[in-house]
Amino acid sequence: MIWKELTIHTTEEAVEMISNFLHEAGAGGVTIEEHVDNDKPRDTSLGQWFEIPPNDIPEGEAKISGYFPEGVDIEEVITQVKERTAELREYDIDPGDATITVRDVSEDDWANNWKQYFKPLRVSERLTIKPTWEQYEPESAEERIIELDPGMAFGTGTHPTTSLCLRTLEGIIREGDEVIDVGTGSGILAIGACRLGASKVLALDLDPVAVSSATENTKLNGLEKQIQIVESDLLSVLKQGSKAAVNVQLPVRVVVANILAEIILLFIEDVFEALQSGGYYIASGIYKNKEQAVEEALVAAGFEIVQTAREEDWVAFVARKR
Ligand SMILES: C[S@@+](CC[C@H](N)C(=O)[O-])C[C@H]1O[C@@H](n2cnc3c(N)ncnc32)[C@H](O)[C@@H]1O
């Protein structure tokens, strides 16, 4: 089958928003290419890094491609994506020059090629992400495996915003914890939380593609009894009327959200309310230029920042409800 590949040249900062625009415009898949720096020293204490091939994308920039099936009005998609991208400046997100190109590609060119670069990855001391199509044996009894086929949803574990969450979760989760994962994507953090000892996770996402991907991955890991996946705009499922339908008992001890800073700022009070006192909020997806704004908002809402984790240009906060 031939697909239309729409590529937008933008900034790392705008990647998540523009990927969402492409999904919402009907893309059957979205790929993201960011600057690759293979000369940079890597922390190899947790195992081997699988290098991805160098590209010509300058630091701080990114190329996002959406794949549209035949029959989609690509001119209409371009107009929509251009308008929504231009609006990002109102939210203080710089999308760069945001030039768009379109070409025809065959399905094999994009649907499977990326798989060769997604290898088992020891992402923290105890967690390893294993693509379903790879063979891998844990090196010790302590090592826990997250089986994953990310499909079209965000969350392979290789993005700094995801690995920051998995690493910080490892320090926070205690046996039997109940957790809420906001913006679950492929379900990777919900699965990771269970592997670290959580007894129940409520995994929420606004995007039906993410909901079905998280459902598949939950099954792959045999965690259907522990993870409940619900289509929800942020924590709206917890609002009056639908509380009874969720698997976790409120307030919970841990909330994790790997969502953009702009979105994190919208629902800090709701997270505060959903947490026990002394409970933890892991907030990730924060580009470095929004670090201060998010920190101030967390503190103003009554959180104490107990850890600030950084990887590349991304920041994650571990905040404790006072
Ligand atoms: C950066 S991805 C994170 C995926 C995964 N949790 C991870 O850490 O790799 C952000 C996710 O948030 C979801 N999202 C964005 N806005 C949302 C909203 N208002 N309510 C719920 N989910 C949302 C997106 O659909 C996407 O799956």
Ligand as a Chemical Component Dictionary entry (heavy atoms), coordinates in Angstrom:
data_LIG
# 
_chem_comp.id                   LIG 
_chem_comp.type                 NON-POLYMER 
_chem_comp.pdbx_formal_charge   0 
_chem_comp.three_letter_code    LIG 
# 
loop_
_chem_comp_atom.comp_id 
_chem_comp_atom.atom_id 
_chem_comp_atom.alt_atom_id 
_chem_comp_atom.type_symbol 
_chem_comp_atom.charge 
_chem_comp_atom.model_Cartn_x 
_chem_comp_atom.model_Cartn_y 
_chem_comp_atom.model_Cartn_z 
_chem_comp_atom.pdbx_ordinal 
LIG C1  C1  C 0  4.749  12.002 25.898 1  
LIG S1  S1  S 1  3.485  10.841 25.737 2  
LIG C2  C2  C 0  3.862  9.795  27.135 3  
LIG C3  C3  C 0  3.626  8.334  26.878 4  
LIG C4  C4  C 0  4.144  7.402  27.965 5  
LIG N1  N1  N 0  3.484  7.649  29.231 6  
LIG C5  C5  C 0  5.637  7.554  28.136 7  
LIG O1  O1  O 0  6.063  7.999  29.210 8  
LIG O2  O2  O -1 6.401  7.249  27.205 9  
LIG C6  C6  C 0  2.101  11.793 26.279 10 
LIG C7  C7  C 0  0.774  11.074 26.218 11 
LIG O3  O3  O 0  -0.199 11.942 26.797 12 
LIG C8  C8  C 0  -1.396 11.838 26.092 13 
LIG N2  N2  N 0  -2.183 13.055 26.327 14 
LIG C9  C9  C 0  -2.003 14.295 25.805 15 
LIG N3  N3  N 0  -2.934 15.151 26.270 16 
LIG C10 C10 C 0  -3.722 14.438 27.124 17 
LIG C11 C11 C 0  -4.863 14.767 27.920 18 
LIG N4  N4  N 0  -5.370 15.989 27.943 19 
LIG N5  N5  N 0  -5.417 13.788 28.675 20 
LIG C12 C12 C 0  -4.908 12.530 28.665 21 
LIG N6  N6  N 0  -3.824 12.163 27.928 22 
LIG C13 C13 C 0  -3.251 13.101 27.159 23 
LIG C14 C14 C 0  -0.961 11.648 24.643 24 
LIG O4  O4  O 0  -1.997 11.035 23.884 25 
LIG C15 C15 C 0  0.277  10.757 24.807 26 
LIG O5  O5  O 0  -0.075 9.390  24.731 27 
# 
loop_
_chem_comp_bond.comp_id 
_chem_comp_bond.atom_id_1 
_chem_comp_bond.atom_id_2 
_chem_comp_bond.value_order 
_chem_comp_bond.pdbx_ordinal 
LIG C1  S1  SING 1  
LIG S1  C2  SING 2  
LIG S1  C6  SING 3  
LIG C2  C3  SING 4  
LIG C3  C4  SING 5  
LIG C4  N1  SING 6  
LIG C4  C5  SING 7  
LIG C5  O1  DOUB 8  
LIG C5  O2  SING 9  
LIG C6  C7  SING 10 
LIG C7  O3  SING 11 
LIG C7  C15 SING 12 
LIG O3  C8  SING 13 
LIG C8  N2  SING 14 
LIG C8  C14 SING 15 
LIG N2  C9  SING 16 
LIG N2  C13 SING 17 
LIG C9  N3  DOUB 18 
LIG N3  C10 SING 19 
LIG C10 C11 SING 20 
LIG C10 C13 DOUB 21 
LIG C11 N4  SING 22 
LIG C11 N5  DOUB 23 
LIG N5  C12 SING 24 
LIG C12 N6  DOUB 25 
LIG N6  C13 SING 26 
LIG C14 O4  SING 27 
LIG C14 C15 SING 28 
LIG C15 O5  SING 29 
# 
